[in-house]
């Protein structure tokens, strides 16, 4: 059975659905297919009508460490919807491209293999962020992405400490590193406190906030437009085993939340009560482990956040 596709109609349909990059790819593919068919006809004529055989660089169905889902160079299921399910509206999920190496986010050399699927929620944020960056910056930012996000930039004004140590009745607030410019999905928060005196981790409250990037001189989180994330913790909550201080990222309505947009940032406040006594906190090193990162698996026993 022969299936005929009207390329022009499909291109119009894709543009109407605000997917111009898909329409352009379809039209480009049509042009390349026509060139290939012309070349193939010439080759077959030279071969006196014999069929031209093509060898694959990689055999179909080859598993390239993509959990058995992919064929070829991870272009099978990894290039599709990644197991997405319909949302609350019942609408079918979009097809999520593989990264790196797929429009509209970027196109990299073919030698980049074993690529992870983009999470459906993160993909939507990446599409919006892509419009704010030129091609060179977008490529460099993606090259410098890390599994972790440091929360090490002091952001407090009057009422907050400018730096550690943290003593009784004092507080300090940090924001995420300015180098994290792309959207990302938090998986867990890791804190590594160091003390002088007798540690009393249950007397230090830890509060997560989300807000605009680059805020400084904060005297009141609410007045600065910061939105609290989940409920406050204490440092005691982060102890999970020897020399390991990790808690999962808070869930919303019992659901895994999506991403931190590129124009937003995470802030973290540490507030010591008057019951800290003579002890001081000399180091905290708060970091966010991204969802699905290898470091999350190192500290928490699996690769999922």
Secondary structure by P-SEA (a helix, b strand, c coil): cbbbbaaaaaaaaaaaaccaaaaaaaaaaaaaaaaaaaaaaaaaaaacccbbbbbbcccccccccccccccccccccccccccccccccccccccccccccccccccccccccccccccaaaaaaaaaaaaaccaaaaaaaaaaccccccccccccccccccccccccccbbbbbccccccbbbbbcbbbbbbbbccccccccbbbbbbbbccccccccccccccccccccccccccccccccbbbbcccccccbbbbbbccccbbbbbbbbccccccccccccbbbbbccccaaaaaccccccc
